[in-house]
Every structure is written in structure tokens, then in C-alpha cells.
Amino acid sequence: MNEQLSYKSLAPHVKYLRAAGLFRLSPDSPKRHIFFHTIYLRWLIAFFSVYTVQQILKIYEVRDDVNKVMDTMFLFITNTDCIYKAAVLQKKPEKIEELLNTMKGPIFNLGVPEHRPILLATVKKALLLVHMFNRLSLITCFLWALHPTIMHMQGNPIEFAVWLPFDANQDPQFYIAVVYVWIQTSWLAYSNTTMDIFIAFLLEQCRTQVSILRLDLESVVQKSKEEAARTSSPYSEILERRFGRILIHHNEIVNSADKIQDIFGGAVFYQFVIGGWILCCSAYRIVNTQPASVEFVSMLMYTTCIVVEIFVYCFFGNELFYESNKLMDSAYAVDWLEIPVKQRRSLIIFMERVKRPICPTAGSMIPLSNSTFVSILRSAYSCYAFLRNSEH
């Protein structure tokens, strides 16, 4: 059996999502494990839901103070984004498992030596990005807990961005509150960043498969000749078999991209819609904090996390579009003079198919592209400028 290098780039993300209680265990797991993991999953969701309700109560409590509303609002909106993605993982596990099985399957893992470096590069990139993103978000949450702790030790009053049923400025209630908020925000950050990288690398794996497809297409004539000379089999039959495998591979890539969009398109669309507003709220709060303070650094890191969240979707979606757009060039690079008439017809039909590149979208409306990323940043700045001007 061929090594499942295609799935290997996603395996850590799946493991982390299951550890965070966001994605159910594989149906092949022991029933006892599935039972206890389901209880664990529901307990974590209930724990997180309580925190979200506390934020809603806090927004209502401070509704007359714009600055305090903003302090709670940007985190609350981030929570709703995480809830949406988690709901998708909970409601569509069968479709996600089907997609993962495709990544484990023989079509995406042909075992060809030339494919291995391409697949391993994606595996390394996936591990690096998820670890860096997780750590960045967890450090941000630690700084959020550190800042009020320092302020409390200096004797300054503290107001948390959640409703609490006690006075958090008294000991030991303060330390209970700060640990509680730190645990909740850390879980949120870890879950949200892992889900983002998981979805992004589903797209990146499709891009990787397109790169492999292009390599196979450009070398199909030469590889067929070598196999014919080695096995003494008819060249035309070998070429037809190899080209048929290329057609199946392309069809599987297109189907996988469609499934990713069908499963996660709504969640990514919501991420884009609220992303500009979150950046706006973050910028609004940053300008009201003291530069070089712990709060300033933590908010700057939080803003960086949100920008990266949006960027990974746009970047990897854009890479998939760009790579699939080059399939036509690879088709023209084939040695047409060495292809029999029957296979030439098939190649022409294939070229008609790839005239339309794979273009992933958010909610079937917004293309995942670098230009979309720039547009979101511009919208966030426009919103921020409006809020600042409304103060005067």
C-alpha cells in the first residue's frame, strides 16, 4: 500500500481538532472511545457556550459606553466565527470524512518517486504553519491574562470583557476570573487557528495535486515510451492507460475542490464578512492603548492573528486558481507528434475542460484571491476611519 503523504499534511490538524473537542473520532475507532469522546465534545461546547452568553450579558451591561462595548465586541464576534466553524465540523462529519478518505486514497497517493518531494514540501509547510499560528494565538491569550494581573498587582481596578457574578477586583476572585478567562480565550484561539489552517490546507492539498497532475501530463509521452520499451507492451495502450489515469486524477481534484467549497464555503464567507469588522474594532482599541505596554503588544498580536486568518484562505485559494490555470500550458507542452490520433482527441477534450480553472469561493460569491484580501483590509480601514471621525 502506498504511503498516504497527501493525508499526512492534514493528519496533525485532524488530531488537534479532535483533541480540542471540535471533530468527532473516525467511525473506525472503538465504540467505547467514540462514546467518551462524544461526552467530552459536548462538555467543551457547553463550557464555551456559557462564556459566549457571559459576553452577551457584558455587552448589554455596558451598552451605554462605546469603548467598553468595543472591548467586548471584537472578542464576541471572534467567538461567533469559531462557533460557526465548529458547527460545520459537527453537522457535516460524514462529508469531511469522505474528503479525508479521498486524501488517503490511491488517486492522490500514486507512490511515484517524482511525486514524493512535492507532497513532502506540503507536509512540512502544513506543520510549520499550524504550529506557528497556534503559538502566536496562545501567546496573545497569555498576554491578555498577564496585563490585568499586572494592573491588579499595582492596585488598579480591572474590568473583564465578560459578565461575572462577583466583584473581580477582590482576592481571590480576581485570580479565579483571570484564570477562567485565560482558559476560555486560549481554547478559542487554539480551536479557531487550527480550523483555519485545516481548511486552508485542504485547498493547498488540491493545489499540490494539480502540480502533480501537471508533472504527469508533461511527462506522459516519455514515461509511456519508457514503459513500452521495458515491458514490450504496445505504446498506444500504455499511453491510453496513463492518460486515462490523468483524466481520473483531474476529475477527483475538481470534485474535492467542490466538496471543500460546499462544506466550508459558508464559514469562510462569514469569516470574510466579520473579518473587516474585527480588524476595525481591534484598530479602534489599539489607538486608545499606551504604546509599548503589554496591552498594546497583545492587541497588535491579536490583530496579526486575524489578518493571518483571512490571508491563508485568500493566499491558498489564489494558489489553487493560479496552478490550475497553468494546466493548459502543460497540455501544450506535451509532445503532440508522438500521440496517436485517438489520444489526441482525448487530449483536446481535456484541454476544453481545463479552460475553466478551479476558482474556490467563499459562499459561492467571493473569490479566494489576493485581491479579495486587499479589499477586506480596505473595508476595515474605511470602517475604522468612520468610527474615529464620528467621535469628533
N, C-alpha and C positions, 0 to 999 in steps of 0.2 A: 504494500500500500504506500502511495506517495505521501511524503511529509506535507502536512497541512500548513504550509507557510502563509497562504492567503489569510487563513483564520488566525494565525499566530499574531498578526498585528492588532487583532481585536480581542484576543483572549484576556489580556490584563484588564481591559475596560469592563468586560463582562464579569470578571471576577470581582472587581471593585464595586460594580453596581449591585451585585448580589450581596456583598459584604455590607453595603450601605442600606440594604433592605428595599431596593428600588426595582429589582428584576428577579423574577422567580427562578428557582432552580430548574435545570434541564429535566424534561419528563422522564429521562432515563435514570435519574437519581433514585436512590432508595426511598420508598414511601415515607418512612419514618423521618428522613432528612427533610423531605418536602413538607411534611406536617409541621415540624418545629420551625422551619424557615418561614412558612406562611404566618405562623403566630408572631414571629419576630418582625416580619414585614409589616403586619397590621399594627403592632405596638409602636413601631417607629413612625408610621404615618399618623397615628393618633397623637403621639408626642409632638410631632411637628405641627399638626393642626391646632393644638392648644396654643402654640406660640404665635401662629398666624392670627388667631382670634384675639390674643393679647395685643397685637399690633393694631388691629381694627379698633379695639377699645381705646387704645392710646391716641389714635388719630381723632377719634370723637372727643376725647377728653381735652385735647389741646387745639381744637378746631378753630379757635379764635386767634391763635398765634401762628403766623405763616412760617416763621423759622422753625418752630417745633414740629409743625406738620411736615415740613420738608425733611427734617431729621429722621422721621419715621417713615415717610412715604417712599423714599428711594429703596429702603430695605424691604418694605412691604411689597412693592412692585417686583423686586427680585424674587421674593418668595413665591408670588403667583406664577412667575415664569418657571420656577423649579417644580411647582405643583403640576403645571400643565405637562411638562416633560415626563414627570413621574407617572401621571395619569395615562399617558400614551404607553409607557412601558407596562403598566398594569392591565390596560384594556386590550392591548394587541400583542400579547406574548407569543401566540402561535405564528403570527406573521413575521415577527422578529426572529423566532427560531427557524422559520423557513428560510429567511435571508441568511442567517448564520450557517445553516446547513449547505447553502449554495457556496459560501466561502470555504467550507470544509470539503466540498465535493471535488470530483476528478477534473471537471472542466476548468476550474480556477487553480488546480494544483496538478499540472501535467507531468511534473517531475523532470522537465527538460533542463539540462545544466545551464543553458543560456538564460533561463528564467530566474534562477536562484538569486543572482546579485540584485535584480530588480525588486524581488519580493523581500529580500533581507533588508534592503535600504528602507522600504516602507515600514518593516517591523521596528527597526531602530528609531525611525522618525516618530512612530506612534508611542513607543516607550518614553522617549525623551520629552515629547510634548506633554503627555499626560502627567508625568512626574513634575515637570517644571510648573505646569499650570496648577496642579493640586497644591504644591508647596507655596506658590505665590499667594493663593487664596487663603491657605491656612495661616500663613504669616500675617496677612491682613487682619484676620479674625483675632489673632493673638494680640496685635497692636490695639485693636478695638477694646480688648479686655484690659490691656496694660494702661491705656490712657485714663479711664475713670479710676483705676486703682491708684495711680499716682496722684490724681486730683483729690481723691478721698483722703489719702495719707497726708496731704497738705492742708486738709481741713476745709476744702471747697465743697459746696453742695453739688450732688450729682443727680441728673435726671436721665434715666434709661429710656430708650426708644420703644419700650413696651410697657403695657399696663401691668402693675404689680399690686397685689393685695396688701402690701405693707410699706412702711417707710424705709426705702432703700439706703437712706443716709445714716442709719443706725447700725452698729455692730451687734451681732454677726450677720444681720440681714443683708448688709451690703455685699459681703463676700458670697453669700448664697446666691444673690442676684447676679453678680458678675460671673460666677462660675456657670450658672444656668444659661445666661445669655451667650457666654463663650461656647458652650457645648452646642447650643442650638445653631448659632451662626456658623460654627465650624462644620457641623453636619450639612448644613445648607450649602456652604461653599464647596465642600468636597463632592457632594452629590451633583451639584449644578455643573461644576467644571468637568467632572467625569462624563456626565451625559453629553455635554457639548463636544468633547473630544471623541467620544464614541460615535456620535452621529457624523461628525466631520470625517472620521477615518473610514466610515462606510463609503463615503464619497471618494475618499482618497484610494481605497482599495479598488473601486471601479476605474479610477484613473490609472492605477497600476496595471490592471488587466488590459486596458486599452493600449498601454505601452507594450505589453507582451504581445498583444494581438498584432500591432504594427510590426514588431520584430519578426513574428511568424509569417506575416504576409509578405514582407520584403524578401524573406529567405526561402519562400515556399518552393520556388523552382529549383534552386540549388540543393536544398535538402531532399527534394524528390529525386533528383538525378543521383545523388549520393546513395540514397536508399535503393534505387533501382540497380545501380552498379553492384551494391553489396549483396543484394538478395536475388538478383536476376529476375525480378518481377517486372511486369510491364510498367513503363514510366507513366503512361496516361492514367492507369488505375491508382498508382500511388499518389499522383498529383490530385486526382479527384477526391481521394480519401482525405488527404491533408487539407485541401481547400474546403471540403465539407466540414471538417473539424473547426476551421476558421469561422465559417458561417454560424455554426452552433455556438461557438465562443462569443461572437459578437451579439448574437441574439440573447445569450444569457447575461451579458453585461448590460444591455439595454433594459431587459426585464428587471435586473437588480436595481438599476438607477430609478426605474419607475416605482418599484416597491419602496425604496427609501423615501421618495417624494410622497408616496401615498401614506406611509406610516408617520413620517416626521414633518411633512410639509407645513401642517398647521402650527406645530410647536415652533418651528423656525420662523414662520411668519409672525407669530406673536412676539418672539424674541426681537425681531426687527422693529415691530411697532412700538414696543415699550423700551427698546434699547436707547433710542434717542431721548426719551423722557428720563430714563435713569441717568444718562450722561448729563442731561440738563440739571437734574436735581443734585447730582454729585458736584458739578462745577459750581452751582449756586452755593453749596455748603463749603467748598474748598476756599472760595474767595472770602468767606467770613471766618476763617480759622487763622491762627497765628502761624506764619511760615516757620519751618524748621522744628515745629512741635510734633509730638507723637501723633496727634490727631491729624495734622496736615499730611504726614507721611502715609498714615493708614488710609486716608481718603484718596490720596494720589494712587496708592497701590490698588485700591478698590476700583477706581476709575480705569486703571490699566487692565484689570481683570475683565471688566465689562467690554472694553474695546477689543480685547483678545477674543472674547466670546463671539462677538459679531464678526470679527475678522476671519476666524478659522472657517466659518461657513462660507463666507464670500471668497476667500482665497482658494479653498479646495474645490468649491463649485466651479470657480473660474478655471482652475487647472484641468478639471474634467472636461469642460467645454473646449478648452484650447487643445487638449490632447486628442479628443475625438474629432476635432476639426481637421487634424493632420492625417486622418485615415485616408483621405482622398489622395494626398501626396504619396503615401505608402503604396496605394494601389497603382499609381502611375509609375512607381519605382520598380514594379515587377517586370521581369523580362518577358514582354508580350510575345516576342517572336518564338519563344520556346514553349508556349502554351498551346495545346490543341484547341480546335475551334469550339468544341463543347464546353471546355473550361473557360474559354474567353467569354462566352455568353454569360456564364455564371458570374464571372468577374465584373462584367458590365452591370448586371443586376445588383451585385453587391455595391458597386460604386454609386448607383442610383440611391441605394438605401442610406449610404453614409453621407450623402449630400446634406442631410439634416443632422448636424452634430447633436450630441447629448447635452441638453441645456437644463440642468436642475434648477428648480424654482422653489420659492417659499410661498406656500398656499396657492400654487399654480398661477401666481401673478408676478411676484418679484424675482427676477433672475439672481442667482447666487453668483455675483461678479464683483470685481474690484470697484467698478463704477457705483454699484449699489452701496458698498461700504462708505465711499466718499459722500454719497448722498445722505446717508444716515448721520454722518458726522456734521454735515452742513445743517441738517434739520435740527440736530441737538444744539448747535451754536445759535441758530435763529431763535429757538425756544428760550435759551439762556439769556440772550440779548433782550428779548421781550420782557422776561421777568425782572431783569435789572432795571430796565427803563421804566417799568410800572411802579418802581419804588419812588421815583422822583416826580 
